[in-house]
């Protein structure tokens, strides 16, 4: 799926991140990871996954009595869409404004600085 039909809510995005991390997972596995950060009931997780399935955000396969869920959208596509939305709405369409704001407000590690230098060098050579 190249284009998101439904933009995930914060809760759906949290579940998608778990599915990207774990791969195909049962409701129980997703619920256990959610409960590491906040108290979420099993039925709440089940309902969220059912809604996500209906929206096309995840796919569901039956394995015996279990339903196994996996993301229907790629992590990079979701990140790309969120980033584009943020650049368009928060930074008036300027990716450079976003980069400058980010680098001005957060301390980058030496490895991140080296990665940024490499990226700039690669961009210059194109």
C-alpha positions, -999 to 999 in steps of 0.1 A, spaced: 0 0 0 17 32 -11 -8 58 1 -25 58 35 -62 56 32 -66 64 70 -40 83 90 -34 62 121 -45 77 154 -19 79 182 -31 47 197 -31 30 163 4 42 156 15 28 189 1 -6 179 16 -4 144 51 3 160 46 -29 180 36 -49 149 66 -35 130 89 -45 158 74 -80 165 62 -90 131 30 -110 129 15 -111 164 -15 -122 185 -37 -98 204 -20 -111 236 15 -103 224 5 -68 213 -13 -63 246 17 -74 267 39 -49 250 14 -21 253 11 -29 291 49 -22 295 41 15 292 5 19 303 -24 -2 316 -45 -14 286 -71 -41 289 -70 -71 265 -104 -63 251 -93 -27 244 -64 -40 224 -86 -65 206 -111 -37 197 -83 -14 185 -68 -42 163 -103 -50 149 -108 -13 140 -74 -11 124 -82 -42 104 -115 -25 92 -95 6 82 -70 -14 63 -41 -5 86 -34 -42 94 -42 -76 80 -56 -105 100 -50 -142 95 -66 -171 114 -42 -197 130 -65 -221 146 -85 -201 172 -60 -173 172 -61 -143 150 -26 -131 140 -23 -94 130 4 -78 109 8 -43 95 -7 -36 61 14 -5 57 52 -1 57 68 18 86 88 40 62 56 50 43 39 61 76 70 81 86 72 97 52 36 107 53 38 121 89 70 140 81 55 155 49 24 165 68 45 181 95 68 199 70 38 212 51 18 224 81 43 233 108 73 244 87 54 261 58 67 235 34 104 240 42 124 208 50 154 230 58 135 249 84 126 217 101 162 204 100 175 237 114 149 238 141 157 202 151 195 207 151 191 240 170 170 224 198 185 190 203 221 179 208 232 155 181 256 127 190 290 125 172 276 95 152 246 115 141 268 144 131 289 121 110 258 106 94 245 141 86 279 150 70 278 119 49 242 126 38 252 162 29 282 149 9 260 124 -9 235 151 -17 262 174 -31 275 147 -54 240 141 -70 
